Amino acid sequence: MLKLKKTESGMTLVEVVVAMAMFSVTTLSVTMALAAVVKYNARNIRRDSELTVQQTAIEQGTVAGVKAISSAYAGDTINFTSDKVNVTVDGITEYEALKTAHNSDEFNFQVKTFSSTVLGSRTVVFAEEDEFKLEVVNLSSNDYSVTLTANSGEIYEGNYDTTTAGASFICTVEGYTTTSGDVIVEKDDGTTASTAPSGFEVGYKAPTQDDGTIVVEDDYVYISITKDGDSTSSYSGNIGSYFTGTNGVCSIVIKSNGSVEVTAS
């Protein structure tokens, strides 16, 4: 009777079970690592998207995407000091970009900046002593139409030497909407709002007399402020006398109750 002789060695059941267990552990580890990488990359994408949104809001100065950190137009001061120069800039307002609703709780950063210019407005550049600035800020919840008329001199945006100047300027300043949401900023009357106040600034080029002196009479500049939907003017009058000194600033604030405050600095 012939007997078969085993010439090939095999694996026992225990060895197979151990090998399968080791393979499972290795596969699970690799899968978990890949999942972590995917999750990390997805979070980076959301973070970069959030950063882009905030940076764009700051760069464009959009009222809907930026809020004031300090009380609206409280007028902070920043001092720039070096070995050769010491410059003080008044009327500074701090701003920070609003977080998006989707990422409001996931990230703890907000892009911040500061500016002496009304959001959404071109910065007025002073090149001569006969140039002044008018800034209008709306702290009410209503939209207002602002009409400026230069009976003498010219009104311009940005830099007088590089822009078109004229005898009139019309602009609508949107209302400063209050909210009970998480993103708030304190207003002058203690209420809160979700965005920075709306407004604009323009330059005024005063006429120069024959002897080189600069004189701004009260009736040189006229302003009319009207609430949208209401034909009655909320405020109107001559404001030329508020342009004083060298490169003076006339500030007009529409209060939350609709009253108008005019000051000179």
Disulfide bonds with the S-S distance in Angstrom:
none
